[in-house]
């Protein structure tokens, strides 16, 4: 068989012909791709016929949820957002449906530790989307009940910037969010699995009580990232201050992974050390609140703390770091190594600050 060869262009005109040919070929392929059933353009046209209740039903029918099944229900591909050894997040942006419904962002969060079980599915609607009123939603979901500020739908949302309504389903809960700035327009939906499926995994090392936890931390003084990590089971992420004078160590994996006694979950462990001497400036331990995530610590009252630290007394100042906080009051006790401070909000323990002597 004779082998077909292509003469290499030698003139400007020949090069122009080649470029035109390639451009036409690429354009033709793109058009052909769009004509294939299931492609983005065809799917977009199909999505624009779907009403809110139909979209919700499609997503409910995708349970048990997976990336593939949620993508199919949405009619759009979910792409990786972030992942670590504990969780993975996938997103899709600007999805348009029927009757002016526009999902500005969809986020699916899965637990890697639980074989990719869904933690939550969030739909945030665009500001330019059609206004779906509370009355309209009530007609579709007559059992929809007001529950107050409810679960946070976005990590950086102000805690009390919206009203949340709940609909109980056989698989879990549906939360409908209405911003106070748009009090009668739906701005978000969260699909939340039932509570048992969100039960944290507890290792033998993470069954100690609060007092035992603090004893281990105190015993690790003088603190280093390695010693504190070992004492608390933390996995620190290291960063350096802008001027290079300090080292910051943070473990913000959340209460899903930082669980201790039955009702003690930690949402944050943070430490700052001197970059030159590596001496600790402070160490912060924060029990999880309803604002921190799904897992909420029990209320550790001042009376409970006083039983373990009878010499605790009210402190008029805020321990370092002096950051913006809505903590109502701090109580302190002096220790051989420095100061141990307990912050309380609404009569429940909100944070613990250990400040060593400098």
Secondary structure, DSSP 8 states (H G I E B T S, - for coil): ----------SHHHHHHHHHHHHHHHHHHHHHHHHSTTSHHHHHHHHTT--HHHHHHHHHHT-S--HHHHHHHHTS--EEEEE-SSEEEEEEEEEE-GGG-EEEEEEEEEEGGGTTEEEEEEEEE-TTS----HHHHHHH-TT-EEEET-S-SSTTS-TTSEEEEEEEETTEEEEEEEESTTTTSEEEEEEEE-GGGG-----GGG---HHHHHHHHHHT-S--HHHHHHHHT---EEEE-TTSSEEEEEE---TTT-B-STT-BEEEEEEEEETTT--EEEEEEEE--TTT-S-------HHHHHHH-TT-EEESS--SS-------EEEEEEETTEEEEEEEETTEEEEEEEEE--
